Amino acid sequence: MKPRIFDPTRRGILAGLGAALGASTAGLMAGGATPAVTAQIALQGRAASLALKPGQPPTPIWELAAVSHLGDVRLKRGDRCELVFRNDLPVPLAPVWYGLNGPATIDPLRGRAPTPPNAVETSIISIPSAGTLLADFRLFEGGLKQPARPLPIVAVEPSRVAVDRDEVLLIEEWRLRPNGTAVPPGQDPQDATPLYTVNGRTSFELSAAVNERLRLRFINGSQRTVLAIKLENHEVRVMALDGQPAEPFAARNGALVLAPGGRADAFVDTATSAAFLLHDGKEARQVGRLTISAKLERAPLLPPQPLPSNDLPEQLDLRGALRFDVALGAPDTAWTRPANFSTASAPAFRARTGRTVVLALKNPAPVTTVFHLHGHPFRLLDKLDDGWKPYWLDTLAIEPGQAQRVAFAAISPGRWLIESVATDWAAPRLVRWYAVE
């Protein structure tokens, strides 16, 4: 598809989106069989800045921004969404979606070229599941001149969930040099020091009344670090992980541990003002605060009901499963940097549609390594038997020298990516692919 050049302003992008949607609608009215578009998003890759250090100029960054939405980007399960992406950055880029399972025709590494600088491209995406998603440029980090911010995407359930508030908390990690500039991931941080933000702020504030039930969508938007986030003096009840509903359970010691790219939806019944504490494996630090300003008079809240199902399989046939060993980032395998990726390389494995696949993931590296599976959520298997944890994941951190087994139902045909990245800021992001046929 030949790129179209649009006005770079928000108004211009929205006008372009409207023109594209009008063309789609015209085709449907002319008798075309294409399903109707039910939502639109206009995204922009652009230069920006964040105030990360008091007394210093704002830090230059790049970001994926939603110019069609003033607040959070919220779609509905079942939407067929027209996506208009404008690249106002000097390198080819495309949004990569995490948690968008099912046919993903917009994956830039499996046949669709990234959008060139100063160009606009339009595509159609389907939203098969409700949940917390994440879109960003992390597969292109080898060409980024600045660290880039990801974009949370919320796909809401068809029926209302019984909460008073629904808030996204995007946690990000920065490596700042003494002059206030930031080191992109994949590069040697040298004398840079880590700094963390929540929703772009170094001190996040959330106001609420006593007895409110909050749905907090925690996202580890950092690129390399496994993080634990805790709200002091509150029970944090996990309702979903990596965009898929879980059997509700209380977070251990009230802390959520998230790998880079991991997401957790938690319900919190507010009781008192409290600090948000973040632990990066070295030290705990306060990154925000819940402030109680009033009291909501109501009957005591009942335990929350599970979130509506996304219709994933209730059971997996482990006895008849296909089984494969996958060594993460091993130098003698076919792992490669995204810039060098090609599906002409050997796949990590192949599976027939409808089969259960069990992967034995081994981490030979001396540091924790993060595994991400595109296309299918998986169950984390118990180590002592053939059962599994009561939740689905798409991202998993594996400690050095350790192995974990995961299982998934191969229900989406196509060629899908898997990612491996060590929890070292200078480590390269590596990819392979697998086939469901």
FIVEX-624401 format. One record per residue (C-alpha): residue number from 1; x, y, z. Coordinates in nm, 2 decimals, decimal comma, always signed. Layout:
% residues N
+-----+--------+--------+--------+
| seq |      x |      y |      z |
+-----+--------+--------+--------+
| NUM |      X |      Y |      Z |
...
+-----+--------+--------+--------+
***
This chain:
% residues 437
+-----+--------+--------+--------+
| seq |      x |      y |      z |
+-----+--------+--------+--------+
|   1 |  +0,00 |  +0,00 |  +0,00 |
|   2 |  +0,14 |  +0,34 |  -0,10 |
|   3 |  +0,18 |  +0,57 |  +0,21 |
|   4 |  -0,05 |  +0,87 |  +0,21 |
|   5 |  +0,09 |  +1,20 |  +0,33 |
|   6 |  -0,14 |  +1,39 |  +0,57 |
|   7 |  -0,13 |  +1,71 |  +0,77 |
|   8 |  +0,08 |  +1,64 |  +1,08 |
|   9 |  -0,15 |  +1,82 |  +1,32 |
|  10 |  -0,40 |  +1,64 |  +1,54 |
|  11 |  -0,68 |  +1,80 |  +1,33 |
|  12 |  -0,52 |  +1,67 |  +1,01 |
|  13 |  -0,48 |  +1,32 |  +1,14 |
|  14 |  -0,84 |  +1,31 |  +1,25 |
|  15 |  -0,95 |  +1,44 |  +0,91 |
|  16 |  -0,75 |  +1,17 |  +0,74 |
|  17 |  -0,91 |  +0,91 |  +0,97 |
|  18 |  -1,26 |  +1,04 |  +0,88 |
|  19 |  -1,18 |  +1,03 |  +0,51 |
|  20 |  -1,06 |  +0,67 |  +0,54 |
|  21 |  -1,36 |  +0,57 |  +0,74 |
|  22 |  -1,59 |  +0,74 |  +0,48 |
|  23 |  -1,43 |  +0,53 |  +0,21 |
|  24 |  -1,49 |  +0,21 |  +0,41 |
|  25 |  -1,85 |  +0,30 |  +0,47 |
|  26 |  -1,90 |  +0,38 |  +0,10 |
|  27 |  -1,77 |  +0,04 |  +0,01 |
|  28 |  -2,02 |  -0,13 |  +0,25 |
|  29 |  -2,31 |  +0,08 |  +0,11 |
|  30 |  -2,21 |  -0,03 |  -0,24 |
|  31 |  -2,27 |  -0,39 |  -0,14 |
|  32 |  -1,93 |  -0,51 |  -0,02 |
|  33 |  -1,92 |  -0,80 |  +0,22 |
|  34 |  -1,66 |  -0,65 |  +0,46 |
|  35 |  -1,78 |  -0,63 |  +0,82 |
|  36 |  -1,86 |  -0,28 |  +0,94 |
|  37 |  -1,60 |  -0,07 |  +1,12 |
|  38 |  -1,72 |  +0,00 |  +1,47 |
|  39 |  -1,43 |  +0,21 |  +1,61 |
|  40 |  -1,15 |  +0,43 |  +1,50 |
|  41 |  -0,81 |  +0,52 |  +1,65 |
|  42 |  -0,56 |  +0,77 |  +1,52 |
|  43 |  -0,21 |  +0,71 |  +1,65 |
|  44 |  +0,11 |  +0,91 |  +1,60 |
|  45 |  +0,47 |  +0,84 |  +1,66 |
|  46 |  +0,62 |  +1,17 |  +1,76 |
|  47 |  +0,89 |  +1,35 |  +1,96 |
|  48 |  +0,80 |  +1,47 |  +2,31 |
|  49 |  +0,95 |  +1,55 |  +2,65 |
|  50 |  +0,90 |  +1,46 |  +3,01 |
|  51 |  +0,99 |  +1,67 |  +3,32 |
|  52 |  +1,19 |  +1,40 |  +3,51 |
|  53 |  +1,44 |  +1,60 |  +3,71 |
|  54 |  +1,36 |  +1,92 |  +3,91 |
|  55 |  +1,57 |  +2,21 |  +3,80 |
|  56 |  +1,67 |  +2,05 |  +3,47 |
|  57 |  +1,52 |  +2,10 |  +3,12 |
|  58 |  +1,25 |  +1,84 |  +3,02 |
|  59 |  +1,41 |  +1,51 |  +2,89 |
|  60 |  +1,36 |  +1,45 |  +2,52 |
|  61 |  +1,17 |  +1,12 |  +2,44 |
|  62 |  +0,97 |  +0,96 |  +2,17 |
|  63 |  +0,62 |  +0,84 |  +2,22 |
|  64 |  +0,33 |  +0,65 |  +2,07 |
|  65 |  +0,03 |  +0,89 |  +2,12 |
|  66 |  -0,34 |  +0,86 |  +2,06 |
|  67 |  -0,44 |  +1,19 |  +1,89 |
|  68 |  -0,80 |  +1,07 |  +1,85 |
|  69 |  -0,86 |  +1,03 |  +2,23 |
|  70 |  -0,82 |  +1,30 |  +2,50 |
|  71 |  -0,80 |  +1,04 |  +2,78 |
|  72 |  -0,74 |  +0,67 |  +2,79 |
|  73 |  -0,79 |  +0,48 |  +2,46 |
|  74 |  -1,09 |  +0,25 |  +2,53 |
|  75 |  -1,24 |  +0,01 |  +2,28 |
|  76 |  -1,50 |  -0,27 |  +2,33 |
|  77 |  -1,46 |  -0,64 |  +2,30 |
|  78 |  -1,58 |  -0,73 |  +1,95 |
|  79 |  -1,49 |  -0,40 |  +1,79 |
|  80 |  -1,36 |  -0,39 |  +1,44 |
|  81 |  -1,13 |  -0,09 |  +1,45 |
|  82 |  -0,98 |  +0,12 |  +1,18 |
|  83 |  -0,63 |  +0,22 |  +1,28 |
|  84 |  -0,46 |  +0,53 |  +1,13 |
|  85 |  -0,09 |  +0,56 |  +1,22 |
|  86 |  +0,12 |  +0,86 |  +1,13 |
|  87 |  +0,50 |  +0,83 |  +1,17 |
|  88 |  +0,65 |  +1,17 |  +1,26 |
|  89 |  +0,98 |  +1,02 |  +1,37 |
|  90 |  +1,29 |  +0,99 |  +1,15 |
|  91 |  +1,30 |  +0,61 |  +1,14 |
|  92 |  +1,05 |  +0,35 |  +1,01 |
|  93 |  +0,81 |  +0,24 |  +1,29 |
|  94 |  +0,48 |  +0,07 |  +1,35 |
|  95 |  +0,28 |  +0,00 |  +1,66 |
|  96 |  +0,32 |  -0,35 |  +1,80 |
|  97 |  +0,03 |  -0,47 |  +2,02 |
|  98 |  +0,07 |  -0,68 |  +2,33 |
|  99 |  -0,23 |  -0,88 |  +2,44 |
| 100 |  -0,41 |  -0,85 |  +2,10 |
| 101 |  -0,46 |  -1,22 |  +2,04 |
| 102 |  -0,62 |  -1,37 |  +1,73 |
| 103 |  -0,53 |  -1,29 |  +1,37 |
| 104 |  -0,28 |  -1,00 |  +1,37 |
| 105 |  -0,24 |  -0,88 |  +1,01 |
| 106 |  -0,07 |  -0,56 |  +1,13 |
| 107 |  +0,24 |  -0,73 |  +1,28 |
| 108 |  +0,53 |  -0,54 |  +1,11 |
| 109 |  +0,78 |  -0,83 |  +1,13 |
| 110 |  +0,57 |  -1,09 |  +0,96 |
| 111 |  +0,51 |  -0,93 |  +0,62 |
| 112 |  +0,39 |  -0,58 |  +0,67 |
| 113 |  +0,66 |  -0,32 |  +0,63 |
| 114 |  +0,69 |  -0,05 |  +0,90 |
| 115 |  +0,56 |  +0,29 |  +0,82 |
| 116 |  +0,83 |  +0,52 |  +0,67 |
| 117 |  +0,90 |  +0,87 |  +0,82 |
| 118 |  +0,65 |  +1,14 |  +0,74 |
| 119 |  +0,39 |  +0,88 |  +0,61 |
| 120 |  +0,05 |  +0,76 |  +0,72 |
| 121 |  -0,09 |  +0,41 |  +0,69 |
| 122 |  -0,44 |  +0,27 |  +0,76 |
| 123 |  -0,52 |  -0,08 |  +0,87 |
| 124 |  -0,80 |  -0,28 |  +1,03 |
| 125 |  -0,77 |  -0,46 |  +1,36 |
| 126 |  -1,02 |  -0,68 |  +1,55 |
| 127 |  -1,06 |  -0,68 |  +1,93 |
| 128 |  -1,15 |  -1,04 |  +2,02 |
| 129 |  -1,10 |  -1,01 |  +2,40 |
| 130 |  -1,16 |  -0,76 |  +2,68 |
| 131 |  -0,86 |  -0,67 |  +2,88 |
| 132 |  -0,56 |  -0,44 |  +2,93 |
| 133 |  -0,34 |  -0,41 |  +2,62 |
| 134 |  -0,02 |  -0,23 |  +2,54 |
| 135 |  +0,11 |  -0,09 |  +2,21 |
| 136 |  +0,46 |  +0,04 |  +2,16 |
| 137 |  +0,78 |  +0,04 |  +1,95 |
| 138 |  +0,99 |  -0,19 |  +2,16 |
| 139 |  +1,06 |  -0,43 |  +1,86 |
| 140 |  +1,23 |  -0,13 |  +1,69 |
| 141 |  +1,44 |  -0,02 |  +1,98 |
| 142 |  +1,76 |  -0,08 |  +1,78 |
| 143 |  +1,68 |  +0,23 |  +1,57 |
| 144 |  +1,54 |  +0,45 |  +1,84 |
| 145 |  +1,74 |  +0,77 |  +1,91 |
| 146 |  +1,54 |  +0,83 |  +2,23 |
| 147 |  +1,36 |  +0,60 |  +2,47 |
| 148 |  +1,00 |  +0,56 |  +2,37 |
| 149 |  +0,68 |  +0,57 |  +2,58 |
| 150 |  +0,42 |  +0,29 |  +2,52 |
| 151 |  +0,05 |  +0,35 |  +2,49 |
| 152 |  -0,20 |  +0,16 |  +2,71 |
| 153 |  -0,52 |  +0,04 |  +2,53 |
| 154 |  -0,82 |  -0,07 |  +2,73 |
| 155 |  -1,07 |  -0,32 |  +2,57 |
| 156 |  -1,38 |  -0,30 |  +2,80 |
| 157 |  -1,62 |  -0,59 |  +2,88 |
| 158 |  -1,95 |  -0,61 |  +2,70 |
| 159 |  -2,13 |  -0,58 |  +3,03 |
| 160 |  -2,06 |  -0,33 |  +3,31 |
| 161 |  -1,81 |  -0,44 |  +3,58 |
| 162 |  -1,92 |  -0,34 |  +3,93 |
| 163 |  -1,65 |  -0,08 |  +4,02 |
| 164 |  -1,66 |  +0,29 |  +4,11 |
| 165 |  -1,35 |  +0,39 |  +3,91 |
| 166 |  -1,13 |  +0,23 |  +3,64 |
| 167 |  -0,78 |  +0,37 |  +3,63 |
| 168 |  -0,47 |  +0,29 |  +3,43 |
| 169 |  -0,13 |  +0,31 |  +3,61 |
| 170 |  +0,15 |  +0,29 |  +3,36 |
| 171 |  +0,48 |  +0,24 |  +3,53 |
| 172 |  +0,79 |  +0,33 |  +3,33 |
| 173 |  +1,17 |  +0,31 |  +3,39 |
| 174 |  +1,42 |  +0,57 |  +3,26 |
| 175 |  +1,80 |  +0,57 |  +3,27 |
| 176 |  +1,91 |  +0,94 |  +3,31 |
| 177 |  +2,25 |  +1,07 |  +3,24 |
| 178 |  +2,39 |  +1,36 |  +3,46 |
| 179 |  +2,29 |  +1,61 |  +3,19 |
| 180 |  +1,93 |  +1,50 |  +3,21 |
| 181 |  +1,91 |  +1,31 |  +2,88 |
| 182 |  +1,79 |  +0,95 |  +2,87 |
| 183 |  +1,96 |  +0,63 |  +2,74 |
| 184 |  +1,74 |  +0,42 |  +2,51 |
| 185 |  +1,72 |  +0,05 |  +2,61 |
| 186 |  +1,97 |  -0,18 |  +2,44 |
| 187 |  +2,25 |  +0,08 |  +2,49 |
| 188 |  +2,51 |  +0,09 |  +2,76 |
| 189 |  +2,37 |  +0,31 |  +3,04 |
| 190 |  +2,72 |  +0,40 |  +3,17 |
| 191 |  +2,68 |  +0,66 |  +3,44 |
| 192 |  +2,30 |  +0,69 |  +3,40 |
| 193 |  +2,08 |  +0,63 |  +3,71 |
| 194 |  +1,74 |  +0,47 |  +3,71 |
| 195 |  +1,42 |  +0,67 |  +3,77 |
| 196 |  +1,06 |  +0,56 |  +3,77 |
| 197 |  +0,74 |  +0,73 |  +3,67 |
| 198 |  +0,37 |  +0,65 |  +3,70 |
| 199 |  +0,16 |  +0,79 |  +3,42 |
| 200 |  +0,45 |  +1,01 |  +3,32 |
| 201 |  +0,49 |  +1,16 |  +3,67 |
| 202 |  +0,77 |  +1,11 |  +3,93 |
| 203 |  +0,51 |  +1,14 |  +4,21 |
| 204 |  +0,17 |  +1,01 |  +4,11 |
| 205 |  -0,14 |  +1,12 |  +4,30 |
| 206 |  -0,47 |  +0,93 |  +4,30 |
| 207 |  -0,77 |  +1,07 |  +4,50 |
| 208 |  -1,06 |  +0,86 |  +4,62 |
| 209 |  -1,33 |  +0,84 |  +4,89 |
| 210 |  -1,34 |  +0,57 |  +5,16 |
| 211 |  -1,53 |  +0,26 |  +5,05 |
| 212 |  -1,48 |  +0,31 |  +4,68 |
| 213 |  -1,39 |  +0,00 |  +4,48 |
| 214 |  -1,12 |  +0,09 |  +4,23 |
| 215 |  -1,01 |  -0,12 |  +3,93 |
| 216 |  -0,64 |  -0,04 |  +3,89 |
| 217 |  -0,48 |  -0,15 |  +3,57 |
| 218 |  -0,11 |  -0,18 |  +3,65 |
| 219 |  +0,12 |  -0,20 |  +3,35 |
| 220 |  +0,49 |  -0,25 |  +3,37 |
| 221 |  +0,59 |  -0,03 |  +3,08 |
| 222 |  +0,96 |  -0,06 |  +3,16 |
| 223 |  +1,18 |  -0,23 |  +2,90 |
| 224 |  +1,41 |  -0,45 |  +3,11 |
| 225 |  +1,32 |  -0,46 |  +3,48 |
| 226 |  +1,09 |  -0,69 |  +3,68 |
| 227 |  +0,90 |  -0,46 |  +3,92 |
| 228 |  +0,69 |  -0,51 |  +4,23 |
| 229 |  +0,42 |  -0,25 |  +4,30 |
| 230 |  +0,23 |  -0,23 |  +4,63 |
| 231 |  -0,04 |  -0,01 |  +4,78 |
| 232 |  +0,03 |  +0,00 |  +5,16 |
| 233 |  -0,24 |  -0,10 |  +5,41 |
| 234 |  -0,48 |  -0,24 |  +5,14 |
| 235 |  -0,57 |  -0,58 |  +5,01 |
| 236 |  -0,50 |  -0,59 |  +4,64 |
| 237 |  -0,72 |  -0,85 |  +4,47 |
| 238 |  -0,59 |  -0,97 |  +4,13 |
| 239 |  -0,87 |  -1,00 |  +3,88 |
| 240 |  -0,68 |  -1,03 |  +3,55 |
| 241 |  -0,33 |  -1,08 |  +3,43 |
| 242 |  -0,19 |  -0,99 |  +3,09 |
| 243 |  -0,53 |  -0,89 |  +2,97 |
| 244 |  -0,71 |  -1,22 |  +3,06 |
| 245 |  -0,95 |  -1,28 |  +3,35 |
| 246 |  -0,82 |  -1,48 |  +3,64 |
| 247 |  -0,98 |  -1,66 |  +3,93 |
| 248 |  -0,97 |  -1,37 |  +4,18 |
| 249 |  -0,69 |  -1,40 |  +4,44 |
| 250 |  -0,52 |  -1,17 |  +4,69 |
| 251 |  -0,18 |  -1,05 |  +4,59 |
| 252 |  +0,09 |  -1,19 |  +4,83 |
| 253 |  +0,17 |  -0,92 |  +5,08 |
| 254 |  -0,03 |  -0,68 |  +4,87 |
| 255 |  +0,24 |  -0,66 |  +4,61 |
| 256 |  +0,21 |  -0,73 |  +4,23 |
| 257 |  +0,52 |  -0,86 |  +4,06 |
| 258 |  +0,52 |  -0,77 |  +3,69 |
| 259 |  +0,77 |  -0,86 |  +3,41 |
| 260 |  +0,84 |  -0,59 |  +3,15 |
| 261 |  +0,53 |  -0,56 |  +2,94 |
| 262 |  +0,32 |  -0,74 |  +3,21 |
| 263 |  -0,02 |  -0,62 |  +3,31 |
| 264 |  -0,24 |  -0,68 |  +3,61 |
| 265 |  -0,60 |  -0,57 |  +3,68 |
| 266 |  -0,66 |  -0,54 |  +4,05 |
| 267 |  -0,96 |  -0,44 |  +4,27 |
| 268 |  -0,89 |  -0,23 |  +4,57 |
| 269 |  -1,15 |  -0,12 |  +4,83 |
| 270 |  -1,02 |  +0,21 |  +4,96 |
| 271 |  -0,98 |  +0,24 |  +5,34 |
| 272 |  -0,71 |  +0,51 |  +5,42 |
| 273 |  -0,45 |  +0,73 |  +5,25 |
| 274 |  -0,15 |  +0,52 |  +5,16 |
| 275 |  +0,17 |  +0,51 |  +4,96 |
| 276 |  +0,23 |  +0,33 |  +4,63 |
| 277 |  +0,57 |  +0,16 |  +4,68 |
| 278 |  +0,78 |  +0,03 |  +4,39 |
| 279 |  +1,06 |  -0,23 |  +4,43 |
| 280 |  +1,30 |  -0,29 |  +4,14 |
| 281 |  +1,49 |  -0,58 |  +4,31 |
| 282 |  +1,74 |  -0,35 |  +4,48 |
| 283 |  +1,54 |  -0,10 |  +4,68 |
| 284 |  +1,18 |  +0,02 |  +4,76 |
| 285 |  +1,08 |  +0,37 |  +4,67 |
| 286 |  +0,76 |  +0,57 |  +4,69 |
| 287 |  +0,63 |  +0,65 |  +4,35 |
| 288 |  +0,28 |  +0,78 |  +4,44 |
| 289 |  +0,01 |  +0,82 |  +4,69 |
| 290 |  -0,36 |  +0,73 |  +4,73 |
| 291 |  -0,53 |  +1,03 |  +4,91 |
| 292 |  -0,86 |  +0,98 |  +5,08 |
| 293 |  -1,07 |  +1,30 |  +5,07 |
| 294 |  -1,42 |  +1,19 |  +5,18 |
| 295 |  -1,63 |  +0,89 |  +5,29 |
| 296 |  -1,87 |  +0,71 |  +5,06 |
| 297 |  -2,18 |  +0,60 |  +5,26 |
| 298 |  -2,28 |  +0,26 |  +5,15 |
| 299 |  -2,33 |  -0,10 |  +5,26 |
| 300 |  -2,02 |  -0,31 |  +5,31 |
| 301 |  -1,88 |  -0,42 |  +4,97 |
| 302 |  -1,92 |  -0,79 |  +4,88 |
| 303 |  -1,63 |  -0,99 |  +4,75 |
| 304 |  -1,59 |  -0,92 |  +4,38 |
| 305 |  -1,72 |  -1,17 |  +4,12 |
| 306 |  -1,48 |  -1,29 |  +3,85 |
| 307 |  -1,45 |  -1,08 |  +3,53 |
| 308 |  -1,65 |  -1,20 |  +3,23 |
| 309 |  -1,47 |  -1,48 |  +3,04 |
| 310 |  -1,30 |  -1,42 |  +2,71 |
| 311 |  -1,39 |  -1,77 |  +2,61 |
| 312 |  -1,05 |  -1,92 |  +2,64 |
| 313 |  -1,04 |  -2,30 |  +2,67 |
| 314 |  -1,13 |  -2,42 |  +3,02 |
| 315 |  -0,92 |  -2,73 |  +2,99 |
| 316 |  -0,59 |  -2,81 |  +2,80 |
| 317 |  -0,51 |  -3,16 |  +2,68 |
| 318 |  -0,17 |  -3,20 |  +2,84 |
| 319 |  -0,15 |  -3,58 |  +2,78 |
| 320 |  -0,18 |  -3,53 |  +2,40 |
| 321 |  +0,02 |  -3,21 |  +2,39 |
| 322 |  +0,31 |  -3,13 |  +2,15 |
| 323 |  +0,62 |  -3,06 |  +2,35 |
| 324 |  +0,91 |  -2,84 |  +2,26 |
| 325 |  +1,22 |  -2,72 |  +2,44 |
| 326 |  +1,30 |  -2,35 |  +2,39 |
| 327 |  +1,63 |  -2,20 |  +2,52 |
| 328 |  +1,58 |  -1,83 |  +2,56 |
| 329 |  +1,83 |  -1,61 |  +2,38 |
| 330 |  +2,08 |  -1,90 |  +2,35 |
| 331 |  +2,37 |  -1,79 |  +2,12 |
| 332 |  +2,37 |  -2,12 |  +1,92 |
| 333 |  +2,01 |  -2,10 |  +1,82 |
| 334 |  +1,81 |  -1,89 |  +1,57 |
| 335 |  +1,74 |  -1,59 |  +1,80 |
| 336 |  +1,80 |  -1,27 |  +1,61 |
| 337 |  +1,76 |  -0,89 |  +1,66 |
| 338 |  +1,43 |  -0,76 |  +1,52 |
| 339 |  +1,61 |  -0,56 |  +1,25 |
| 340 |  +1,75 |  -0,89 |  +1,11 |
| 341 |  +1,43 |  -1,10 |  +1,15 |
| 342 |  +1,30 |  -1,31 |  +0,86 |
| 343 |  +1,05 |  -1,59 |  +0,85 |
| 344 |  +1,29 |  -1,76 |  +0,61 |
| 345 |  +1,47 |  -1,86 |  +0,93 |
| 346 |  +1,38 |  -2,19 |  +1,10 |
| 347 |  +1,08 |  -2,17 |  +1,33 |
| 348 |  +1,12 |  -2,24 |  +1,70 |
| 349 |  +0,84 |  -2,50 |  +1,65 |
| 350 |  +0,53 |  -2,58 |  +1,44 |
| 351 |  +0,19 |  -2,70 |  +1,56 |
| 352 |  -0,14 |  -2,79 |  +1,41 |
| 353 |  -0,45 |  -2,58 |  +1,48 |
| 354 |  -0,64 |  -2,72 |  +1,78 |
| 355 |  -0,34 |  -2,89 |  +1,94 |
| 356 |  -0,22 |  -2,82 |  +2,29 |
| 357 |  +0,14 |  -2,70 |  +2,30 |
| 358 |  +0,37 |  -2,73 |  +2,60 |
| 359 |  +0,69 |  -2,53 |  +2,60 |
| 360 |  +0,99 |  -2,60 |  +2,83 |
| 361 |  +1,14 |  -2,26 |  +2,86 |
| 362 |  +1,50 |  -2,27 |  +2,98 |
| 363 |  +1,71 |  -1,96 |  +3,07 |
| 364 |  +2,08 |  -2,03 |  +3,03 |
| 365 |  +2,17 |  -1,66 |  +3,09 |
| 366 |  +2,33 |  -1,54 |  +3,42 |
| 367 |  +2,05 |  -1,29 |  +3,47 |
| 368 |  +1,67 |  -1,31 |  +3,47 |
| 369 |  +1,53 |  -1,33 |  +3,11 |
| 370 |  +1,18 |  -1,23 |  +3,00 |
| 371 |  +0,98 |  -1,44 |  +2,75 |
| 372 |  +0,69 |  -1,30 |  +2,56 |
| 373 |  +0,46 |  -1,51 |  +2,34 |
| 374 |  +0,26 |  -1,33 |  +2,06 |
| 375 |  -0,07 |  -1,46 |  +1,94 |
| 376 |  -0,17 |  -1,69 |  +2,23 |
| 377 |  -0,21 |  -1,66 |  +2,61 |
| 378 |  -0,06 |  -1,95 |  +2,80 |
| 379 |  -0,10 |  -2,12 |  +3,13 |
| 380 |  +0,20 |  -2,15 |  +3,37 |
| 381 |  +0,22 |  -2,52 |  +3,47 |
| 382 |  +0,29 |  -2,64 |  +3,82 |
| 383 |  +0,63 |  -2,79 |  +3,87 |
| 384 |  +0,52 |  -3,09 |  +4,07 |
| 385 |  +0,23 |  -3,21 |  +3,85 |
| 386 |  +0,04 |  -3,15 |  +3,54 |
| 387 |  -0,19 |  -2,88 |  +3,68 |
| 388 |  -0,17 |  -2,51 |  +3,61 |
| 389 |  -0,20 |  -2,17 |  +3,78 |
| 390 |  -0,55 |  -2,02 |  +3,78 |
| 391 |  -0,46 |  -1,75 |  +3,53 |
| 392 |  -0,34 |  -1,68 |  +3,18 |
| 393 |  -0,02 |  -1,50 |  +3,08 |
| 394 |  +0,16 |  -1,38 |  +2,77 |
| 395 |  +0,48 |  -1,26 |  +2,95 |
| 396 |  +0,70 |  -1,45 |  +3,19 |
| 397 |  +1,03 |  -1,37 |  +3,37 |
| 398 |  +1,25 |  -1,68 |  +3,42 |
| 399 |  +1,54 |  -1,67 |  +3,67 |
| 400 |  +1,90 |  -1,75 |  +3,57 |
| 401 |  +1,96 |  -2,11 |  +3,51 |
| 402 |  +1,60 |  -2,20 |  +3,57 |
| 403 |  +1,32 |  -2,35 |  +3,35 |
| 404 |  +0,95 |  -2,31 |  +3,34 |
| 405 |  +0,68 |  -2,50 |  +3,15 |
| 406 |  +0,39 |  -2,33 |  +2,99 |
| 407 |  +0,10 |  -2,46 |  +2,78 |
| 408 |  -0,14 |  -2,30 |  +2,53 |
| 409 |  -0,41 |  -2,40 |  +2,29 |
| 410 |  -0,30 |  -2,34 |  +1,93 |
| 411 |  -0,62 |  -2,18 |  +1,81 |
| 412 |  -0,50 |  -1,89 |  +1,59 |
| 413 |  -0,33 |  -2,00 |  +1,26 |
| 414 |  -0,04 |  -1,80 |  +1,13 |
| 415 |  +0,32 |  -1,72 |  +1,20 |
| 416 |  +0,37 |  -1,56 |  +1,54 |
| 417 |  +0,66 |  -1,40 |  +1,72 |
| 418 |  +0,83 |  -1,49 |  +2,04 |
| 419 |  +1,06 |  -1,25 |  +2,23 |
| 420 |  +1,35 |  -1,30 |  +2,47 |
| 421 |  +1,53 |  -1,02 |  +2,65 |
| 422 |  +1,76 |  -1,03 |  +2,95 |
| 423 |  +1,70 |  -0,79 |  +3,23 |
| 424 |  +2,01 |  -0,59 |  +3,16 |
| 425 |  +1,96 |  -0,24 |  +3,02 |
| 426 |  +2,22 |  -0,29 |  +2,75 |
| 427 |  +2,10 |  -0,64 |  +2,64 |
| 428 |  +1,95 |  -0,67 |  +2,30 |
| 429 |  +1,59 |  -0,77 |  +2,24 |
| 430 |  +1,58 |  -1,10 |  +2,04 |
| 431 |  +1,30 |  -1,26 |  +1,84 |
| 432 |  +1,21 |  -1,59 |  +1,68 |
| 433 |  +0,88 |  -1,72 |  +1,53 |
| 434 |  +0,65 |  -2,02 |  +1,55 |
| 435 |  +0,38 |  -2,15 |  +1,32 |
| 436 |  +0,03 |  -2,26 |  +1,38 |
| 437 |  -0,09 |  -2,44 |  +1,06 |
+-----+--------+--------+--------+
***
